[in-house]
Amino acid sequence: MGMGKDHRQRLRPAARGICILTAWFALWALAPVAPTLAAGMERCLDSLQAREAVLVSAPSGQAVAARNEALGCVPASTLKILTAFAAIHEMGLDYRFPTDAFLDRSGNLIIKGYGDPLLTSGSLAQFARRLAGQVSEFNDLVLDDTYFDEHIRISGRGGSTNPYDAPVGALCANFNTVCVRRDGQGRLVSAEPETPLTPFAREKVRTLGVREGRVTFTHERSEATYYAGHLLEYFLEAEGCRMRGTVRRGPVPKGAEPVLRFDSPFTLETVLQRMLEFSNNFVANQVFIAMGARRYGAPGTVSKGVRVMEDVASKVLRLEGLQVAEGSGLSRENRVTPLQMIRILDAFAPYRGLLRKKPGMLFKTGTLSGVRNLAGYLQGQTGGYYAFAVFLGPSGARLDGIMDCIREGLP
C-alpha cells in the first residue's frame, strides 16, 4: 500500500497523467455499471437521499456502483486531495519552503517568510543555530510577511480558538497555535518541551481564559507574525546571538544584504502527508496561497490560489465545472461531483501512499455540519485498487454501513 520503488520517478505526472486519464475517460464512456455487482449494492444505494452521491470505479474504469455521480457536492476536506495533487504538479515532492535572512545598513536583521506551513519550534531552533553562525548581534528583528496579501479571508474559516480556524500568513510558527497546560500552581505553561511560552504568547492566551490544550490564540495577521518573531528571538538568544532593539514588522529594504536562506527540514512530500493525515486546514491553505504566489507573483491571494487549482483541474485533469473557493475544504462554496473526484483520484494514484491508511483502504475524510464524505482507494480481493467517492448529507451517520456494502461488492 506504499508508493512503490518508482515513486520518485513520477514526481512530474502531467504528461503521463493526461494519457492515463484519456484512457480512463474512454473506458468510462464505454463501461456502464457492472450489473451483477450493482444489483448487490442496489438496496444500499437506494437508501441515499436526493442530494447524496456515490461512485466506485474499478481499475479498468468500469463503474462498480453509481448514484447521482454528476451531482455537485460540498467536498469538505476531501478537497485536500486536489490541493495535494496541484501542489505536486506545481512544486514537486522534493520542494522545501524557504525562509530568508538579511542584514540592512542599520544592522537590523530582517526575516522574510514564504508561507512555510511547517515552520515549527524545531525548525526555528535550527534556523537560529545557523543564523548565529553568521550574525553575533543585531539591532531590530524585522519580520517581512508581505509574500502573502495582508487581507486574506478564507471562506468558511471561523473565529474560534480551535486549531482548524488558525489564520494563514507568510511568516507563521507552529500552525499559528500554542499548546498550553496549567502547572501545579495553576500557572499557564507550555505543554510542549520544545516550545517556550513567550511572554507575548502567554498574554494572548491568558486573555482567552484557556485552561489547556492547543488553541488558535489570535486571528490578527500582525500578531501571528509577531509570535513567530518572538520565538525566533528566544532561540537566537539561546544561541548567543544578541538583539539590541525590538521585534517589529517591515519589508526587506533595498540594499539589504542576504545572510542566509534556510530551507525547511521538511519536503513537500512530508507537508502533504501530514496535511492529509491530520486534515490540517492551516497547512492546506498555506500551500494553496503559496502556490498562487509562486506562479503568479507575490503577494499570494485566495484568487491566485483558485486560479492555480482551476488551471490544474482544467489543463491537467481535463475537468470542467469544478468550483474551488479555497484549498482546505472549509468553504461550502466548493463543489465537486463524484465523477470529478474519481478523476482526481485516478491522477493522484501514484501518490496515494500519502493518504491515511486502514487495512485494505487509503482514504481522506471530509466532515462539516450536515456533510460526511469519504474518498480514496479500496483494495479488491484480487489486489487492484478501486477509486471511490461517497458524499453524504444528513444520512452521514450511515457512512460505515455504506462502505461495508461497497467492500462486500468488490471482486
N, C-alpha and C positions, 0 to 999 in steps of 0.2 A: 504493500500500500504506500510505499515511499515513492520518490520521484524518479528513481532509476538511475543507472550509470550514465545515461546520455543526457541527464538533466541539464548540465552546464552547456551542452551543445545546442540547447534550444532556447537560449535567452532572447533571441530576436525572432519571434514566431510569426511576424506579419505575413511574409510571403507564403510560408508553409500553412499558416492558419487559414489564409484565403482559399488555398487549394483544398484543404480538409473540409472547410465549410461549404465550398461549392459542391463537393461530392456529397456532403451530408444533406444539403438542400435538395439535390436531385433525388436522393433516396427518400427524403421526407415527402416530396411531391408525388412519388410513386407508391409509397408504402402506407396504406391505411392501418387503422388499429388492428392488431392481430386478433382475430375473432375468438379463438379458444381462450386466450389469456384475458381478453376484455370481458368475456362472459363471466369469468370467475370474480372479477372486480366490480361488476355492474351494480350489485346491491350496495357495495361500499360507496361507489361514486354517486349513486342516486341519493345518498344522504346529504350531499353537498347542497348549500344554499345558492341562490341565484348569483351572488357576487363572489363566489368561491371557485377555485380552479385547480386542476391537477393535470400534469403532463409527465409521462415517463417515456423515455426513449431508449431503445435497445442499442447496443454497439453498432448494429447495422444501420441505424437511423430509423428503424421501424418504431411507430408509436405503440407502446405496450398498453398504455392507459391514457385517455384524454377526456377532459371535461372542461368546457369553457376556456380552451387553450389560447384563444385570441383575446381574452379579456384583459384589459389594462388594470393591473392591481397595484396597491401600495406595497412595494417590496420590503419595506423596513430594512433591517440590516443585511438581508441577502444582497442588497445593492453593493455591499463591500466587495463582492466577488468581481463585479465590473470595475470598481475602483482599483482593485489589485491588478487586474489584467491591464488596465490603461497605464498604471504606473510602471509595470514591467515593460510594456511596449515603449513608453516614453524614456525610461531611465536605465532599464536593465537591472537584473537582480544583484549585481555587484556594486551598484551605486551606493555611495556613502554621503550623507548630508554634511556639508562643511559649516564651520564657524570660523570667522576671520578675526584677527587681532591686528591693530595698527597703533602706531605712536604718532601724535601730531607734534607740531613745533613748540607747543607749550608743555610738553611732557605728559600729556594726557594719554591714557590707554583706552582705545576705542574697540569695542567688541561688536561685530556685525553678525547677526543671525540670518539664516536662510531657511528657517522653518523646521529644523531638526526635530522630529517627533519623539525621539528617544534621548533627548539631552537630559539625562538623569544625573543624580548626585555623583555616581561613579564616573560618568563621562566628564562632568565638570571638574572633578578631582584630577583626572588625567590631563585635562586641558590646562588647569592651573599648574600642574607639575611641569609641563612643557613650557608654559609661559614664563615660569620662574627661572628657567634656564636661559631665557633671553632678556628678561627685564627684572631688575632688582628692586626698583621703586618707581612710582609714578605719581602724578597729581590726581586728577579726577579719573574715575572709571566711567566712561561714557558708553551708553548702550544704544546701538543702532538697530531699531526694529522696523525700518522702513521698507524692507523687502516684501512685507505684507501691507495691504492697504489698512489705514487706521480705522476705517468704519465698516469692517466686515460684519455682516449679520448672517448667521447660518439659520435658514428656515427650519423650524422645529426645535431648535435649541432653547431650553428654558433658562430661568434664572435661579435654579435651585442650587443647593450645596452638593448635590450628587455629582460624582465624577463624570457621568455621561453628559453633563451640562457644562463642562470646562470649555472656556473660550480658546480660540486659536490665536497664534501670534508668531512672528518671525523669530523671536528670541524668548523661548519658554523653557522652564525647568520642571521636571517631574510631572509632566502632563498638566501643568497649571493646578496641581493639587498638593496638599500636605497630608501626612498621616500622623495623627496625634493620639495621645492617651493621657491619663492622669496618674501621677506617681502616688506614693503612699501618703503624701501630704496634700493630695488633691491638686497639685500644680500641673499645669499644661506642659507636656514634654513631647519630644519626637518619639514616634513609635517605630522608627527605622534607625538602626545604629549608624548607617552610612550618611544620614541626612540630619544636619543640625537644625534645630528650630531657631532660626534667626529672630532677633527682636522684631524685625519688620513683619515676618510671618506670624509670630506669636500674637502680636497686637491685632492683626487682621482676623485670626481665628478666634481670639478672645471675644471680640465684638459680636461674633456669631453665636456665642453661647454653646459651642460644640463641646461635648464631653470626650468623645473618642471616635476614631475611625478615619478613613480617607475622605477628604472633603475638598470641593472647589471653594477656595477661600475668597475669590474675587472674580468679578466679571468685567473689571476695568482693564483694558489692554495695558495701560501705563503701569498699573500695579503688578500685573503678571510679569511684565518686563523687569520691573524693579526687583521682584522676588528672585529672578534668575541672576540679576546683578549682585544682590547681597549674598547669595550663595557662593557665587564666584569669588567675591571679595573674601569671604571666610576661608575658602580653600587656598587662595593666593597668600593670605596671611599665614596659614598653616605651613606654607612652603617657604616662608621667609621673605615674600615679596610685599613691600610696604606701600600702602596708599596714603598719601598726604592730604588729599582733598576729599571729595564727596562722590557718591554714586548719582549719576544723572543720565537722562536720555538725550540723544542728539545724533545727527548723521555723521558719517565719516567725512571730515573736512578735506578740501582739496589740498594736496601736498602731503597728506599723511603717509607715513612710511609703513608698508606691510611688514609685520613682525612674524606672524605665524598663521598658517592655515591648518586648522585642526579638523581632520576628517573623523566622523563618528566611528566609534568602535564597532558599530552595527551596520551591516549591509542592508540594502532594501529588502532582501530576502527575509532577514530577521524581523525587520519592521513589519512587513506584511504578514508574516507568520503570527506575530504577537497581536497584530490588529485583528486578524481573523479568529484566532483562538479566544481572545478575551472580548471580542466585538467592541473594540475601543473606538468610540466616536471621535475623540480628540485626535488620535493618530490618523484615522481615515480622512478627516478634513484638513489636517496639516499636509498630508500627502496630496490631497485634492487641490488645495490652494497653491502648494509649491509646484505642482505640475503646470498649472496655468502661468505662474510667474516664469518658470523655466522656458516654456515655449513662446509665450507672448511678451515677456519682459515684465520687470517689476513696475509697480507693486502688484503682488498677487491679489486677485479678487475672486469672488464667487463666480462672476460671469466668465472669467478666463478659465477657471476650472471646469465650468459647464461646457465651454467650447471644446476643450480637450476631450472630455468624456464623449460628447456628441460626435466629434470628429472620428475618434477611435471606433465608436459604435457604428458609424456610417461607412467609413472607408475600409476598416479592417474586418469588422464583424458583418458588414453588409446589413445592418439593422436600420430600419426607418420607423419613426413614430415613437421611439422611446423617449420618455420625459425624465430629465435629470434636474434637480434643484440644488443638490449638494452631494457630498461624497460618502456620507455615513449611513444614510437611510433614515435619519431622524425626521425628515420632512414628509408630510403626507402629500406633497405636490409631486413626488417621484411616482412614476408609473412604468411598470414593466409587465409584459404579458408572459405567461408560461412558455410560449413559443420563443420569445426573445431570451428568456432565461436559459432555456435549453441550448440555444445557440451560443450564449456566453459561456456556459459550462463546457460545451464542445471545444471552444477555443482555449479555455482555461485548463483543459485536461492535462497538459504537460506539467502543470504546477499544482495539481490537485493535492499533492502531499502537504501543501501549506495549510489546508483546511483542518478543522477539528476531526478527530477520529473516534469511531466506535468500531467494534468488530463488524467487518463487512460494510462499513459506511464511512464516507468522508463528507462533511456537511457544514453548512452555515445556517444558523437560525436567524429569524427576524421577528421581533416582537414589539408591537406598540399596543396601546389600548384598543381592543377590538380587532387586532390583527395578530395572527400567529402563523408564521411561514417557515418552511424548511426547503433548502435546495442543496443539491450536491450529487453524489455518486453512490449507488448501491452495487455491491459485487454480487453477480449472479452465481448460481450453483456451478456453472461451467467456467467461472473465473473472470468473465468480462464485466465491464462496468456499465451500468445503466444510469444515465443522467436523469434527474428528477427535479421537478419544481412543484411544490404544494403550497398554495396560497389560500389561507383560510381566514374567515372573519369571525363572526360571533360564535361559530361552532368550533373554534380553535382548540377547545378542550379535547376534541376527538382526534387530535393530530396523531397521537401514538397509535390509535386504532387504525387509522387510515394507512399509516406507514407499515403496520403489521400486515394489512391487507395487500399492500403493494409487494412486500417481501415474499409473501406466500405465492404470489402470482408470477414471480420471476423464475425462468427456467434455470 
